[in-house]
Every structure is written in structure tokens, then in C-alpha cells.
Amino acid sequence: MAEDVAPRSPDYSHERLCPAPVCGIDEVGRGPLAGPVVAAAVILDPGAIPDGLDDSKRLTALRRDELAGELHRVALVAIGVASVAEIEAMNILQASFLAMRRAVAGLSRRPAIALVDGHMPPPGLPCPCRPIVGGDGLALSIAAASIVAKVARDRMMVALAQQFPGYGWETNMGYGTASHLEGLTKFGVSPHHRRSFKPIHNILCEAPTLRS
């Protein structure tokens, strides 16, 4: 019987193979039915890397918050956002790339190379880019970016939930959970819903309502 193997923790080996400074990039929010897509770009200081960096999905919300705060103190961090209108205009993949470009452009120092989670390098970056599949669980700078992006977007969705209560965004972050779908049934489609996404599109076709 095979033994369970603990998931590997990210390390700095990918960054050491690259010219400095190295920027890690990751995004969050491609799958939700509502809200923006958010990317982060992080340049770590090799001498001040916070302990416990990992793929944001492996961390508790409290630990993500703690690490995001520490990263903002000891690393170079920038966040890029693509709005729902931009997602609708250019599709979610291209909007994700746009958010990534904005994040890199927001850094106070231009990276020599970017490491990005996934298999597709975002076009139009101001530096070479190396995609790493599963990079948020392999490279520390990408793990850092995944944490920063997740915390930033979660806070945006909590704020939007105060303006548009009833969809459960403060807990489901815009994903298509039962509570979110129930809210759509009760209140209809808000301006922050992605109308091109199939569940929202279907609702609009059946009963074209817009919550203001």
C-alpha cells in the first residue's frame, strides 16, 4: 500500500537559476461568477523571505493575511486588477494577462525575469517570462504572489458584499456556491456579475433583471 506523500513546499531554487531581480506572478479570480480578476507581482529579498510561504490554497485565511502583511513589509509588491467590464470585453484569459501586466508595471523595480504560475507566459511583459506549471507550490516568489493576490481579491469581495448583500460574497468570494446561486435567484444579476459566464448568461436569458 502506497504511503501518503506530503506536498512539496516551494523553495528558492527556480529563482537562483535566474538573473536578479526575479519577479513572481500569480492571479486569482478566473473562476468566479462575480468580481474582478486580481494579479500580484512580488520580488523577494533573498535575505528576508518570510517563513511558511506556500500555495495560497494550502493556507488558512488567517495565515494568508499574516503572510501578506509581512510580504508588503519586506518585499517589493504590486497588485494589478482587471475589472468585470474588461473581463467581458476581452475574455477572462486576456483580462488575467492584463492584470498581470499591470501588477508588473506597478513594481518599483523592473524585474530581469518573471516566473509565472501556469503554462502560458502573459504577452506584453517588460521582461522575459518563464511559466511554471504548479508554480505557486514550487517557487517561493510565485507562492508569495499567490498569497498577496488572494488576500487582495478576498478583501475586495468582502467590500463589495457590503454594497450588494445577499450573494454571500464575503464567504464565497464570487464563486458559484449554493448561497451565491440562491442570492441570484432572489436578487437577480448585479453590475459586478460576469454576464458572459454561462450561469449568469442563462439567468439573464430567462429573466433579464439587473440589481442596481
Backbone torsions as a table, in degrees:
resi	resn	phi	psi	omega
1	MET	NA	128.3	-177.1
2	ALA	-71.2	140.1	177.7
3	GLU	-82.8	147.6	174.8
4	ASP	-66.4	136.1	179.5
5	VAL	-110.0	125.2	179.5
6	ALA	-65.1	141.9	178.7
7	PRO	-61.1	141.4	-179.9
8	ARG	-67.4	140.6	175.8
9	SER	-86.1	147.2	177.8
10	PRO	-65.4	152.9	177.5
11	ASP	-136.5	-174.7	-174.8
12	TYR	-100.7	13.4	-174.8
13	SER	-66.9	-36.4	179.5
14	HIS	-65.8	-40.8	-179.8
15	GLU	-65.4	-37.1	-178.3
16	ARG	-65.5	-22.7	179.1
17	LEU	-83.2	-4.1	-174.0
18	CYS	-112.7	155.3	172.3
19	PRO	-67.5	143.3	179.6
20	ALA	-86.5	153.5	-3.7
21	PRO	-82.4	146.8	180.0
22	VAL	-102.8	133.7	179.5
23	CYS	-111.0	132.2	171.5
24	GLY	-97.6	139.5	-178.9
25	ILE	-129.2	137.0	170.7
26	ASP	-151.9	159.3	178.8
27	GLU	-128.4	161.7	175.5
28	VAL	-141.7	143.9	175.8
29	GLY	107.7	21.5	177.5
30	ARG	-76.7	-29.5	-173.7
31	GLY	-91.3	-21.8	-175.8
32	PRO	-63.0	162.1	177.0
33	LEU	-88.4	-11.1	-176.5
34	ALA	-145.8	156.5	175.1
35	GLY	90.5	169.0	-177.1
36	PRO	-77.2	169.4	166.4
37	VAL	-100.4	137.5	-171.8
38	VAL	-127.0	134.4	176.6
39	ALA	-121.9	155.5	174.8
40	ALA	-130.7	147.8	173.2
41	ALA	-124.0	130.9	-175.6
42	VAL	-134.4	129.3	170.0
43	ILE	-109.3	112.8	-179.4
44	LEU	-80.8	148.4	167.6
45	ASP	-88.0	114.9	-176.4
46	PRO	-56.7	-23.5	-179.9
47	GLY	-90.7	-0.6	-177.5
48	ALA	-145.5	54.8	179.3
49	ILE	-89.3	121.2	-179.7
50	PRO	-59.1	142.7	176.1
51	ASP	-71.1	142.5	172.8
52	GLY	92.0	8.1	177.3
53	LEU	-62.5	135.4	-178.8
54	ASP	-159.9	171.5	170.9
55	ASP	-49.4	127.9	-174.9
56	SER	-57.3	-28.1	-178.2
57	LYS	-70.2	-17.7	179.8
58	ARG	-90.1	-3.7	-174.2
59	LEU	-109.6	152.9	173.5
60	THR	-73.7	161.6	178.5
61	ALA	-59.6	-40.6	179.7
62	LEU	-63.1	-44.4	-179.2
63	ARG	-66.9	-37.5	176.4
64	ARG	-61.1	-44.6	179.3
65	ASP	-59.6	-44.4	-179.8
66	GLU	-62.4	-46.2	-178.0
67	LEU	-69.2	-37.8	177.9
68	ALA	-61.5	-42.9	177.6
69	GLY	-61.5	-41.5	179.6
70	GLU	-67.3	-40.3	179.0
71	LEU	-62.3	-39.5	177.9
72	HIS	-63.5	-25.1	179.9
73	ARG	-84.5	-36.8	-168.7
74	VAL	-112.9	-6.7	-178.1
75	ALA	-125.2	169.0	171.1
76	LEU	-89.2	121.5	-172.0
77	VAL	-131.4	138.5	172.8
78	ALA	-144.5	150.1	-177.8
79	ILE	-121.8	138.7	175.8
80	GLY	-123.1	141.7	-176.6
81	VAL	-127.9	138.6	168.6
82	ALA	-117.9	127.6	-172.6
83	SER	-76.1	169.4	175.5
84	VAL	-60.1	-39.5	178.8
85	ALA	-62.0	-38.9	178.9
86	GLU	-71.6	-36.2	174.5
87	ILE	-59.6	-43.8	-179.4
88	GLU	-67.6	-35.2	-175.9
89	ALA	-75.1	-32.7	-170.7
90	MET	-126.4	-1.2	-177.0
91	ASN	83.8	160.6	-170.1
92	ILE	-67.8	-35.3	179.6
93	LEU	-64.2	-49.7	-178.6
94	GLN	-67.0	-33.6	176.2
95	ALA	-66.7	-35.9	175.8
96	SER	-63.1	-43.5	177.0
97	PHE	-61.6	-39.9	178.7
98	LEU	-61.2	-45.2	178.5
99	ALA	-61.2	-39.0	178.4
100	MET	-64.6	-43.7	178.5
101	ARG	-61.6	-41.5	179.5
102	ARG	-64.9	-37.6	178.9
103	ALA	-64.0	-47.6	-180.0
104	VAL	-63.5	-40.9	179.3
105	ALA	-63.1	-25.2	-178.5
106	GLY	-82.0	-9.2	179.3
107	LEU	-67.7	143.4	179.5
108	SER	-76.3	-9.7	178.0
109	ARG	-134.9	135.8	-178.7
110	ARG	-77.8	125.8	180.0
111	PRO	-73.6	152.3	174.2
112	ALA	-78.4	-29.8	179.1
113	ILE	-155.9	152.1	177.1
114	ALA	-116.8	137.4	170.5
115	LEU	-105.3	127.3	-175.1
116	VAL	-126.1	141.6	177.1
117	ASP	-70.9	134.4	178.0
118	GLY	117.1	-167.8	-178.4
119	HIS	-115.3	-0.8	-177.8
120	MET	-120.6	121.1	175.4
121	PRO	-73.5	132.9	177.5
122	PRO	-64.0	130.9	178.6
123	PRO	-71.5	151.9	172.5
124	GLY	83.8	11.5	176.1
125	LEU	-71.1	152.3	-179.1
126	PRO	-82.5	15.2	-178.5
127	CYS	-153.9	163.5	173.3
128	PRO	-60.5	157.2	-176.5
129	CYS	-137.5	140.2	177.3
130	ARG	-122.8	110.9	177.1
131	PRO	-76.6	143.7	177.7
132	ILE	-132.4	113.9	178.1
133	VAL	-65.9	128.3	-175.5
134	GLY	69.7	24.6	-173.9
135	GLY	-62.3	-27.3	-179.7
136	ASP	-68.9	-15.6	174.9
137	GLY	-105.8	5.0	-176.6
138	LEU	-120.4	-42.3	-174.9
139	ALA	-111.3	129.4	-174.9
140	LEU	-61.0	-37.5	-177.8
141	SER	-69.0	-33.5	176.7
142	ILE	-72.8	-39.6	175.4
143	ALA	-57.7	-43.1	178.3
144	ALA	-60.4	-43.4	179.3
145	ALA	-64.5	-37.2	-180.0
146	SER	-64.5	-37.5	179.6
147	ILE	-68.1	-49.0	-178.0
148	VAL	-61.4	-44.3	-179.3
149	ALA	-65.1	-42.9	-179.1
150	LYS	-63.4	-46.1	-179.3
151	VAL	-64.1	-43.0	-179.4
152	ALA	-61.8	-45.9	-177.6
153	ARG	-70.1	-39.7	177.8
154	ASP	-57.5	-41.7	179.9
155	ARG	-66.5	-36.5	176.1
156	MET	-62.3	-41.9	-178.3
157	MET	-70.7	-34.9	175.4
158	VAL	-63.0	-41.3	178.1
159	ALA	-65.0	-42.1	178.6
160	LEU	-65.1	-31.2	179.3
161	ALA	-65.3	-27.1	176.6
162	GLN	-71.0	-32.4	179.6
163	GLN	-82.0	-32.1	-177.4
164	PHE	-129.8	73.9	-179.8
165	PRO	-70.1	158.6	174.6
166	GLY	109.4	-16.1	179.7
167	TYR	-97.1	-9.4	179.8
168	GLY	75.8	21.4	-176.7
169	TRP	-61.5	-24.4	-179.0
170	GLU	-67.6	-16.9	177.8
171	THR	-120.0	-35.2	-178.6
172	ASN	-93.0	-7.4	175.9
173	MET	55.7	25.7	176.6
174	GLY	94.3	-4.6	178.1
175	TYR	-72.3	161.8	-172.7
176	GLY	-82.2	58.6	178.9
177	THR	-78.6	171.5	178.7
178	ALA	-60.4	-40.7	-179.9
179	SER	-65.3	-37.4	178.6
180	HIS	-66.9	-46.0	-179.3
181	LEU	-65.3	-34.7	176.0
182	GLU	-64.4	-40.8	177.0
183	GLY	-62.8	-38.1	177.4
184	LEU	-63.4	-39.0	178.1
185	THR	-64.1	-39.2	-177.1
186	LYS	-77.9	-44.4	-168.3
187	PHE	-111.7	-7.8	-178.3
188	GLY	79.8	-165.0	-173.2
189	VAL	-93.6	131.9	179.2
190	SER	-92.9	169.2	176.2
191	PRO	-65.6	-13.7	-178.4
192	HIS	-97.8	5.7	175.4
193	HIS	-85.7	147.6	-179.5
194	ARG	-88.6	100.7	-171.1
195	ARG	-67.1	-23.1	-179.8
196	SER	-80.6	-13.4	178.7
197	PHE	-74.2	138.2	-167.3
198	LYS	-53.4	-48.4	-178.8
199	PRO	-60.1	-38.0	179.3
200	ILE	-72.4	-42.6	178.4
201	HIS	-57.9	-42.7	-179.6
202	ASN	-64.2	-40.4	178.8
203	ILE	-63.2	-43.4	-179.3
204	LEU	-65.2	-34.8	178.6
205	CYS	-68.6	-34.4	-178.7
206	GLU	-79.4	-42.3	-176.7
207	ALA	-149.9	90.6	-174.3
208	PRO	-70.5	88.0	177.9
209	THR	-120.2	148.3	178.1
210	LEU	-131.8	121.4	178.1
211	ARG	-80.6	131.2	-178.3
212	SER	-105.4	NA	NA
